[in-house]
Amino acid sequence: MLSVVTLLPAFAPKCTPGPVSRPAVRSSCTMSEETTSRRDLFAKAGAALLGASFVEGASAKAGQFGKINIFGFDASSPYVPGGPKSGPEATFGYSKTEGEFLATGYEKDVSREKAAFVESSKRISSLQPKIDSKTWWFVRDELRIQAYNMRSSMVAMNNVLPAEAKAKADKAYKKYWTEVESFDFACKSKEPALAQKEYDDVLAALKAYSALAL
């Protein structure tokens, strides 16, 4: 009779040592899972921030908006203390904190505006040959090219004048631009006699204003 001990080796698997396999390559599934988890994290953070802003906004008083703190910076509306400011005590859109303004009185320096006004005046005063040749499109284009800079320069120049002189300059300013509009209409109508008359009025108004502002 055979013993159990002698039968076992016939049925036992052969366990011969084989070559060691290389380390398993990390599959793309792990990277995909990391990307997905990162997106979920940002989505949850955004939802939490949005929810917090709604809660704070709901508790604000009428006419106010809540603040949202992002990376330690409070963003708020002009109706909440700490929001954007304007006026003489503001700098870069916010309330000045401490120290002196570095550009105090810059509004009084209109040298650049005066130079721009003089240049525009020269261009307006040189339109006679175009009127004589009835080149109406050129005259009207030149009026529009000079209008923006000339208006802003005249306003800046008026603002630095004493009160009485400013009132006269403002009146002369309005008179000049009224004459310019009439001149432009005459050029649009292509009526040489009317255009010449209106151009003379423009030059007279420009001379009157220059005497007050320069």
MIPATOR-549946 format. One record per residue: x, y, z of N, C-alpha, C in turn; residue number from 1. Coordinates in pm, whole numbers. Layout:
<recs>
[rec [X Y Z] [X Y Z] [X Y Z] NUM]
...
</recs>
This chain:
<recs>
[rec [86 -119 0] [0 0 0] [89 124 0] 1]
[rec [57 215 -101] [140 334 -114] [99 437 -10] 2]
[rec [193 503 36] [165 608 134] [127 737 64] 3]
[rec [61 821 138] [21 953 83] [142 1035 48] 4]
[rec [246 1015 121] [368 1095 100] [427 1067 -35] 5]
[rec [419 941 -82] [480 909 -211] [396 951 -328] 6]
[rec [262 976 -307] [174 1017 -417] [176 1166 -440] 7]
[rec [201 1243 -344] [194 1390 -357] [288 1447 -461] 8]
[rec [412 1404 -472] [501 1465 -570] [454 1449 -713] 9]
[rec [376 1341 -745] [331 1320 -883] [229 1422 -926] 10]
[rec [151 1476 -831] [46 1573 -864] [87 1718 -835] 11]
[rec [194 1740 -769] [238 1877 -736] [296 1945 -858] 12]
[rec [261 2072 -885] [315 2145 -1001] [463 2170 -985] 13]
[rec [528 2169 -1102] [671 2199 -1098] [692 2349 -1079] 14]
[rec [767 2388 -982] [792 2529 -951] [936 2561 -983] 15]
[rec [964 2567 -1108] [1100 2606 -1149] [1110 2757 -1158] 16]
[rec [1212 2816 -1105] [1227 2964 -1108] [1246 3013 -1251] 17]
[rec [1168 3111 -1293] [1178 3170 -1427] [1247 3305 -1423] 18]
[rec [1264 3363 -1539] [1329 3497 -1544] [1244 3603 -1477] 19]
[rec [1310 3697 -1414] [1238 3806 -1346] [1185 3903 -1451] 20]
[rec [1057 3927 -1450] [998 4019 -1549] [1035 4162 -1515] 21]
[rec [1030 4250 -1619] [1063 4393 -1597] [951 4461 -1520] 22]
[rec [980 4569 -1454] [875 4638 -1376] [759 4676 -1467] 23]
[rec [642 4664 -1416] [522 4696 -1495] [521 4843 -1533] 24]
[rec [486 4871 -1659] [476 5011 -1706] [347 5070 -1654] 25]
[rec [354 5193 -1605] [234 5257 -1550] [135 5288 -1662] 26]
[rec [18 5242 -1649] [-80 5259 -1755] [-133 5402 -1759] 27]
[rec [-198 5439 -1871] [-256 5573 -1887] [-376 5593 -1798] 28]
[rec [-428 5486 -1744] [-547 5497 -1659] [-517 5582 -1537] 29]
[rec [-396 5565 -1480] [-360 5642 -1361] [-354 5791 -1392] 30]
[rec [-292 5827 -1508] [-281 5968 -1548] [-420 6027 -1569] 31]
[rec [-506 5949 -1635] [-642 5997 -1659] [-716 6020 -1529] 32]
[rec [-693 5927 -1433] [-759 5943 -1304] [-709 6067 -1231] 33]
[rec [-576 6094 -1242] [-520 6212 -1177] [-576 6339 -1238] 34]
[rec [-586 6342 -1374] [-639 6460 -1442] [-783 6486 -1403] 35]
[rec [-859 6376 -1398] [-1000 6389 -1361] [-1015 6438 -1219] 36]
[rec [-934 6383 -1128] [-943 6427 -989] [-903 6572 -974] 37]
[rec [-804 6618 -1053] [-762 6758 -1046] [-871 6851 -1095] 38]
[rec [-938 6809 -1202] [-1049 6889 -1253] [-1163 6895 -1153] 39]
[rec [-1189 6783 -1090] [-1294 6780 -989] [-1261 6873 -874] 40]
[rec [-1133 6878 -836] [-1090 6964 -726] [-1114 7110 -758] 41]
[rec [-1074 7153 -882] [-1095 7293 -922] [-1243 7326 -935] 42]
[rec [-1320 7230 -985] [-1463 7254 -1000] [-1529 7274 -864] 43]
[rec [-1488 7191 -766] [-1545 7204 -632] [-1504 7337 -568] 44]
[rec [-1376 7377 -589] [-1329 7504 -532] [-1404 7621 -592] 45]
[rec [-1427 7617 -727] [-1501 7725 -791] [-1644 7733 -743] 46]
[rec [-1705 7617 -727] [-1843 7614 -679] [-1852 7670 -537] 47]
[rec [-1753 7636 -454] [-1754 7685 -316] [-1738 7837 -312] 48]
[rec [-1648 7891 -399] [-1626 8035 -403] [-1750 8107 -451] 49]
[rec [-1814 8053 -556] [-1936 8114 -608] [-2047 8109 -506] 50]
[rec [-2058 7998 -437] [-2161 7987 -335] [-2140 8086 -222] 51]
[rec [-2013 8105 -184] [-1983 8200 -76] [-2020 8342 -116] 52]
[rec [-1994 8378 -243] [-2026 8512 -290] [-2176 8536 -291] 53]
[rec [-2255 8431 -328] [-2399 8445 -328] [-2453 8463 -187] 54]
[rec [-2395 8388 -93] [-2441 8398 45] [-2413 8536 99] 55]
[rec [-2293 8589 73] [-2258 8721 125] [-2339 8829 56] 56]
[rec [-2362 8812 -79] [-2440 8911 -151] [-2583 8916 -101] 57]
[rec [-2637 8800 -60] [-2775 8797 -14] [-2790 8868 119] 58]
[rec [-2683 8872 199] [-2691 8936 330] [-2656 9083 326] 59]
[rec [-2618 9136 207] [-2582 9277 197] [-2706 9363 204] 60]
[rec [-2687 9488 242] [-2798 9582 249] [-2838 9626 110] 61]
[rec [-2952 9690 99] [-2998 9739 -31] [-2900 9842 -84] 62]
[rec [-2865 9832 -210] [-2772 9926 -271] [-2628 9887 -252] 63]
[rec [-2600 9772 -191] [-2464 9728 -168] [-2439 9594 -237] 64]
[rec [-2312 9564 -258] [-2271 9435 -311] [-2167 9376 -218] 65]
[rec [-2166 9245 -208] [-2070 9179 -121] [-1932 9179 -180] 66]
[rec [-1832 9154 -94] [-1694 9144 -138] [-1660 8999 -168] 67]
[rec [-1572 8979 -262] [-1521 8846 -293] [-1371 8849 -269] 68]
[rec [-1324 8764 -181] [-1182 8760 -149] [-1114 8655 -235] 69]
[rec [-1023 8697 -322] [-950 8607 -409] [-801 8627 -384] 70]
[rec [-734 8523 -335] [-591 8528 -305] [-557 8645 -212] 71]
[rec [-645 8672 -117] [-619 8776 -18] [-653 8916 -64] 72]
[rec [-715 8931 -185] [-750 9064 -236] [-901 9078 -239] 73]
[rec [-952 9184 -177] [-1096 9207 -175] [-1139 9286 -296] 74]
[rec [-1228 9231 -376] [-1286 9302 -489] [-1426 9343 -450] 75]
[rec [-1457 9471 -462] [-1589 9517 -419] [-1639 9623 -514] 76]
[rec [-1761 9664 -496] [-1822 9766 -580] [-1795 9903 -523] 77]
[rec [-1825 10012 -599] [-1806 10148 -546] [-1895 10178 -427] 78]
[rec [-1999 10097 -405] [-2090 10123 -295] [-2045 10062 -163] 79]
[rec [-1935 9988 -167] [-1883 9925 -46] [-1751 9990 -11] 80]
[rec [-1727 10024 116] [-1599 10084 155] [-1482 9999 108] 81]
[rec [-1382 10064 51] [-1266 9991 -1] [-1273 9971 -150] 82]
[rec [-1385 10010 -212] [-1400 9993 -355] [-1331 10105 -433] 83]
[rec [-1348 10109 -565] [-1286 10213 -649] [-1328 10353 -606] 84]
[rec [-1235 10447 -619] [-1261 10586 -580] [-1222 10678 -695] 85]
[rec [-1278 10798 -693] [-1242 10900 -791] [-1239 11034 -721] 86]
[rec [-1181 11133 -789] [-1173 11266 -730] [-1031 11304 -693] 87]
[rec [-1013 11420 -634] [-879 11470 -602] [-802 11387 -500] 88]
[rec [-873 11310 -416] [-806 11229 -315] [-786 11085 -359] 89]
[rec [-808 11057 -485] [-792 10921 -537] [-667 10912 -623] 90]
[rec [-612 10792 -632] [-496 10768 -716] [-511 10632 -782] 91]
[rec [-497 10626 -912] [-513 10502 -989] [-647 10435 -959] 92]
[rec [-751 10515 -933] [-884 10460 -912] [-915 10415 -771] 93]
[rec [-822 10439 -677] [-843 10397 -539] [-807 10511 -444] 94]
[rec [-851 10500 -319] [-820 10601 -220] [-669 10604 -193] 95]
[rec [-615 10725 -183] [-473 10739 -151] [-451 10695 -7] 96]
[rec [-345 10618 15] [-319 10564 148] [-235 10660 232] 97]
[rec [-114 10687 191] [-27 10775 269] [75 10839 176] 98]
[rec [142 10942 228] [242 11012 147] [180 11119 59] 99]
[rec [266 11188 -14] [222 11296 -100] [204 11248 -243] 100]
[rec [116 11315 -316] [100 11285 -457] [228 11325 -531] 101]
[rec [276 11238 -618] [399 11267 -692] [376 11364 -807] 102]
[rec [252 11371 -856] [223 11457 -971] [123 11566 -935] 103]
[rec [136 11621 -815] [45 11727 -771] [55 11847 -865] 104]
[rec [-60 11895 -910] [-62 12014 -995] [-36 11988 -1141] 105]
[rec [-39 11861 -1182] [-11 11832 -1323] [-117 11893 -1415] 106]
[rec [-240 11916 -1360] [-345 11975 -1443] [-311 12117 -1487] 107]
[rec [-225 12182 -1411] [-189 12321 -1442] [-90 12332 -1557] 108]
[rec [-23 12224 -1587] [76 12226 -1695] [6 12191 -1827] 109]
[rec [-20 12293 -1908] [-89 12273 -2035] [2 12308 -2153] 110]
[rec [131 12295 -2132] [225 12328 -2240] [206 12235 -2360] 111]
[rec [182 12109 -2333] [160 12015 -2442] [31 12049 -2518] 112]
[rec [-74 12084 -2443] [-202 12117 -2506] [-190 12246 -2590] 113]
[rec [-113 12341 -2540] [-94 12465 -2616] [-21 12438 -2747] 114]
[rec [81 12353 -2741] [156 12319 -2862] [65 12248 -2963] 115]
[rec [-20 12158 -2915] [-113 12087 -3004] [-215 12184 -3063] 116]
[rec [-262 12279 -2984] [-358 12378 -3033] [-297 12466 -3141] 117]
[rec [-174 12509 -3120] [-106 12593 -3219] [-90 12517 -3351] 118]
[rec [-53 12389 -3344] [-38 12309 -3465] [-171 12293 -3538] 119]
[rec [-278 12267 -3464] [-409 12252 -3526] [-454 12385 -3587] 120]
[rec [-424 12495 -3519] [-461 12627 -3572] [-393 12654 -3705] 121]
[rec [-268 12613 -3717] [-195 12631 -3843] [-262 12552 -3956] 122]
[rec [-305 12432 -3925] [-368 12348 -4028] [-502 12405 -4071] 123]
[rec [-580 12453 -3974] [-709 12513 -4008] [-690 12640 -4090] 124]
[rec [-587 12716 -4056] [-561 12843 -4125] [-501 12825 -4264] 125]
[rec [-465 12703 -4300] [-401 12678 -4430] [-495 12614 -4532] 126]
[rec [-626 12623 -4508] [-723 12558 -4595] [-767 12642 -4715] 127]
[rec [-722 12767 -4722] [-767 12854 -4831] [-742 12796 -4971] 128]
[rec [-623 12743 -5000] [-602 12686 -5134] [-700 12573 -5168] 129]
[rec [-739 12494 -5071] [-834 12386 -5095] [-975 12441 -5121] 130]
[rec [-1006 12552 -5058] [-1136 12617 -5083] [-1137 12675 -5225] 131]
[rec [-1026 12737 -5263] [-1016 12794 -5397] [-1028 12687 -5505] 132]
[rec [-971 12571 -5479] [-976 12462 -5577] [-1102 12376 -5562] 133]
[rec [-1187 12414 -5468] [-1313 12344 -5443] [-1292 12195 -5409] 134]
[rec [-1184 12170 -5336] [-1156 12034 -5291] [-1229 12014 -5157] 135]
[rec [-1359 12000 -5165] [-1442 12001 -5044] [-1415 11882 -4952] 136]
[rec [-1389 11765 -5009] [-1366 11647 -4926] [-1243 11664 -4838] 137]
[rec [-1139 11730 -4893] [-1017 11750 -4816] [-1042 11845 -4698] 138]
[rec [-1117 11951 -4725] [-1145 12049 -4619] [-1224 11983 -4505] 139]
[rec [-1326 11906 -4541] [-1409 11842 -4439] [-1331 11736 -4362] 140]
[rec [-1245 11662 -4431] [-1162 11563 -4363] [-1067 11630 -4264] 141]
[rec [-1008 11740 -4305] [-913 11810 -4217] [-984 11864 -4093] 142]
[rec [-1105 11912 -4109] [-1181 11959 -3993] [-1204 11847 -3893] 143]
[rec [-1233 11728 -3942] [-1258 11615 -3853] [-1130 11561 -3791] 144]
[rec [-1022 11565 -3866] [-894 11518 -3812] [-850 11605 -3695] 145]
[rec [-868 11735 -3707] [-822 11827 -3604] [-920 11844 -3490] 146]
[rec [-1046 11807 -3510] [-1150 11838 -3412] [-1123 11779 -3275] 147]
[rec [-1090 11650 -3267] [-1076 11584 -3137] [-964 11647 -3054] 148]
[rec [-843 11654 -3111] [-730 11709 -3036] [-750 11857 -3005] 149]
[rec [-809 11928 -3100] [-827 12071 -3079] [-926 12099 -2967] 150]
[rec [-1034 12025 -2964] [-1134 12044 -2858] [-1074 12015 -2720] 151]
[rec [-1007 11900 -2708] [-950 11863 -2578] [-843 11963 -2534] 152]
[rec [-764 12014 -2627] [-661 12112 -2594] [-724 12242 -2545] 153]
[rec [-829 12284 -2611] [-895 12410 -2573] [-961 12399 -2435] 154]
[rec [-1021 12283 -2406] [-1083 12263 -2275] [-977 12267 -2165] 155]
[rec [-863 12201 -2188] [-756 12200 -2088] [-700 12342 -2067] 156]
[rec [-686 12416 -2174] [-635 12554 -2164] [-733 12642 -2088] 157]
[rec [-861 12623 -2113] [-962 12705 -2044] [-962 12678 -1893] 158]
[rec [-937 12553 -1855] [-947 12514 -1714] [-839 12576 -1626] 159]
[rec [-730 12622 -1683] [-623 12679 -1602] [-632 12832 -1595] 160]
[rec [-730 12889 -1662] [-744 13034 -1662] [-817 13081 -1536] 161]
[rec [-794 13204 -1493] [-872 13260 -1382] [-1021 13260 -1416] 162]
[rec [-1105 13270 -1314] [-1249 13255 -1332] [-1305 13348 -1439] 163]
[rec [-1270 13475 -1433] [-1326 13572 -1529] [-1277 13545 -1670] 164]
[rec [-1147 13517 -1683] [-1091 13487 -1815] [-1145 13355 -1868] 165]
[rec [-1168 13260 -1780] [-1221 13131 -1822] [-1361 13146 -1881] 166]
[rec [-1443 13230 -1820] [-1579 13252 -1870] [-1575 13308 -2013] 167]
[rec [-1484 13401 -2038] [-1472 13458 -2172] [-1418 13356 -2272] 168]
[rec [-1321 13276 -2227] [-1262 13175 -2314] [-1364 13066 -2348] 169]
[rec [-1447 13028 -2251] [-1551 12929 -2277] [-1649 12980 -2381] 170]
[rec [-1684 13107 -2372] [-1776 13166 -2469] [-1713 13170 -2608] 171]
[rec [-1585 13208 -2615] [-1515 13211 -2743] [-1497 13071 -2801] 172]
[rec [-1480 12973 -2714] [-1468 12833 -2755] [-1596 12788 -2826] 173]
[rec [-1710 12816 -2764] [-1838 12777 -2823] [-1863 12850 -2955] 174]
[rec [-1824 12977 -2961] [-1841 13055 -3083] [-1759 12995 -3196] 175]
[rec [-1637 12957 -3167] [-1549 12900 -3270] [-1607 12773 -3329] 176]
[rec [-1653 12681 -3243] [-1702 12554 -3293] [-1838 12568 -3363] 177]
[rec [-1914 12669 -3328] [-2036 12698 -3402] [-2002 12740 -3545] 178]
[rec [-1898 12823 -3559] [-1855 12868 -3691] [-1797 12750 -3772] 179]
[rec [-1727 12660 -3704] [-1671 12543 -3774] [-1784 12457 -3831] 180]
[rec [-1889 12438 -3754] [-2002 12357 -3801] [-2070 12423 -3922] 181]
[rec [-2083 12554 -3919] [-2143 12625 -4032] [-2054 12614 -4156] 182]
[rec [-1925 12623 -4135] [-1829 12610 -4245] [-1835 12470 -4306] 183]
[rec [-1842 12371 -4220] [-1850 12233 -4268] [-1977 12210 -4350] 184]
[rec [-2087 12269 -4308] [-2212 12255 -4383] [-2202 12323 -4519] 185]
[rec [-2135 12438 -4526] [-2117 12507 -4654] [-2032 12424 -4749] 186]
[rec [-1931 12356 -4695] [-1847 12269 -4778] [-1926 12148 -4826] 187]
[rec [-2011 12098 -4740] [-2095 11984 -4779] [-2190 12025 -4891] 188]
[rec [-2239 12149 -4885] [-2330 12200 -4988] [-2258 12239 -5117] 189]
[rec [-2123 12249 -5107] [-2040 12284 -5223] [-2079 12419 -5283] 190]
[rec [-2098 12517 -5195] [-2130 12653 -5238] [-2008 12740 -5210] 191]
[rec [-1933 12776 -5313] [-1806 12849 -5294] [-1821 12981 -5218] 192]
[rec [-1919 13062 -5254] [-1935 13192 -5188] [-1968 13175 -5040] 193]
[rec [-2059 13085 -5011] [-2096 13061 -4871] [-1981 13000 -4794] 194]
[rec [-1909 12908 -4856] [-1796 12845 -4789] [-1688 12948 -4756] 195]
[rec [-1663 13041 -4848] [-1561 13145 -4822] [-1603 13234 -4706] 196]
[rec [-1730 13271 -4705] [-1780 13358 -4597] [-1767 13288 -4461] 197]
[rec [-1807 13161 -4457] [-1800 13085 -4331] [-1656 13059 -4288] 198]
[rec [-1568 13041 -4384] [-1427 13020 -4350] [-1366 13146 -4289] 199]
[rec [-1403 13261 -4342] [-1355 13388 -4284] [-1405 13401 -4140] 200]
[rec [-1529 13358 -4115] [-1582 13363 -3979] [-1507 13268 -3886] 201]
[rec [-1468 13152 -3938] [-1390 13055 -3859] [-1256 13116 -3819] 202]
[rec [-1188 13177 -3912] [-1058 13237 -3883] [-1070 13350 -3782] 203]
[rec [-1177 13430 -3793] [-1198 13540 -3698] [-1225 13486 -3558] 204]
[rec [-1305 13381 -3548] [-1335 13322 -3418] [-1212 13256 -3357] 205]
[rec [-1130 13195 -3442] [-1008 13131 -3393] [-910 13235 -3340] 206]
[rec [-901 13347 -3409] [-812 13456 -3364] [-860 13512 -3231] 207]
[rec [-990 13529 -3216] [-1046 13584 -3092] [-1020 13489 -2975] 208]
[rec [-1037 13362 -2998] [-1013 13266 -2889] [-865 13262 -2852] 209]
[rec [-780 13260 -2951] [-634 13252 -2925] [-586 13370 -2842] 210]
[rec [-645 13487 -2864] [-606 13605 -2788] [-641 13590 -2640] 211]
[rec [-742 13512 -2609] [-785 13492 -2471] [-712 13379 -2402] 212]
[rec [-682 13274 -2475] [-631 13151 -2412] [-479 13137 -2416] 213]
[rec [-414 13192 -2515] [-267 13174 -2526] [-191 13279 -2446] 214]
</recs>
